Amino acid sequence: MFKPSSKLMRFAEWLTKLLHIQLIWILFCLIGLVIGGIFPATFSMFAIIRKWIIKQDDFPVLKTFMRTYKKVFIKSNILGYGMILLGFSIYYYIQLFSSISIVLVAVTSMFGLVYLMTSLFIIPVYVHFNISLPEVIKHAGIIAVSHPLHILLMVLSLIAFWYIMLLLPAMLPFIGFSFLSYVLMFIANTAFTSIERKVAQ
C-alpha cells in the first residue's frame, strides 16, 4: 500500500499554508476596497511568511494576520503609495531629461536602479526590523546595494514567476502571490541572517 513520504507530506502542508494565506490576503485586500487594503494585506502576508521561514509555526494565522493588518494599515499605505509616487517621479524626470542631457538621464537612471533594488527589500525590511519608516527605506537601500547577489536572485525569481504564471495562470488566484512572497522573503531573510551573523562576530 502506498504511503506518502514525510517530504511529500511537508510539501503538501507547505502548499496548504500558501493557499490559506493567499485566500486571507485576497479577503483583506477586498476589505480595504483594494486601494486601501492591498498594501496592509501584503505587508501582513509577508509578516506571516517570515514567521514560517524562521520556524515560528505555533500561532493563529488569521488572528495574527488581522492584528498585523490593523497595526500596519496606515504606515504600509504611506510607504507603499510613497514608493509608487517616487517611482513615477523618477520615470518622469528620465523622460524629461532625455531631451536635455544624456548625463542627467544617466544620473537619474542610476537613482532609478537604486530605487528598484530598494523596493525589493522594502516589505521584508519592514516586517523584519522594528524601525521607523525613514529607517526602513534607508536600511532597505543599504541592504539592497550591499547584497547584489540577493537582488539578482530576487529579479530572477520575478522573471521565473512571470513565466510560470503565463504557463499556469490558474495558479495565480490560489498560491501565485503567496508563493512569490515566500520566495522573496526567503531570499531577503538569508541577507538578514548574514548581516546579523556579521554583527554578532
Disulfide bonds with the S-S distance in Angstrom:
none
